[in-house]
Amino acid sequence: MARKVRVEYPGAVYHLRRRWTAADLARRRKGDGQKVKLALRPRQETTTTLRWIAQRLNMGVAGSLANLLRHAEGKR
């Protein structure tokens, strides 16, 4: 059975690429490297807030996500 595609904003493909469910996101650590990579794309390509991204990916509060993204961008 095919999954429903849930697009919340134009270009939203972060949850489709990995095929993670909400339960999968909840099971992974807040600072998981794959989650950070997923958070980078909507942050760079859209005007979504850090708070929204953190809530959708179960990554804690916006401040900790900002630190994770800053650290990830410094590695590139």
C-alpha positions in Angstrom: 0.0 0.0 0.0 1.4 3.4 -1.0 2.0 6.0 1.7 0.1 9.3 1.8 2.3 12.2 0.8 1.9 15.0 3.3 3.3 18.2 2.0 3.2 21.0 4.6 5.0 23.6 2.5 6.4 23.7 -1.0 9.4 21.5 -1.4 8.8 19.5 1.7 10.6 16.3 1.0 12.6 15.8 4.2 10.3 13.2 5.7 9.8 11.4 2.4 13.5 10.9 1.7 14.1 8.8 4.8 10.6 7.3 5.0 10.5 8.0 8.7 7.3 8.0 10.6 6.5 10.2 13.6 7.4 7.2 15.8 10.8 6.8 14.1 11.5 10.5 14.7 10.5 10.2 18.4 12.8 7.1 18.8 15.9 8.9 17.5 18.0 11.2 19.7 17.2 14.9 19.5 20.7 15.6 18.2 20.9 12.7 15.8 23.1 13.5 12.8 20.5 12.5 10.3 17.8 14.7 11.9 20.2 17.6 11.8 20.8 17.0 8.0 17.0 16.9 7.6 16.6 20.2 9.5 19.2 22.0 7.4 17.3 21.8 4.2 14.0 23.5 5.1 16.0 26.1 7.1 18.1 27.0 4.1 15.4 26.8 1.5 12.3 28.2 3.2 11.3 30.7 5.9 10.2 28.1 8.4 11.1 28.9 12.0 13.5 26.9 14.1 10.6 26.3 16.5 8.5 24.7 13.8 11.4 22.5 12.6 12.3 21.4 16.1 8.7 20.4 16.8 8.2 18.5 13.5 11.4 16.6 13.9 11.2 16.1 17.7 14.5 17.9 18.3 13.7 19.7 21.5 13.6 23.5 21.7 14.6 26.0 19.0 17.7 27.1 20.8 19.3 23.7 20.9 18.4 23.2 17.3 20.1 26.5 16.4 23.3 25.2 18.1 23.1 21.9 16.2 22.6 23.7 12.9 25.4 26.1 13.6 27.8 23.2 14.4 26.7 21.3 11.3 27.2 24.3 9.0 30.6 24.8 10.4 31.6 21.3 9.5 30.8 21.8 5.8 
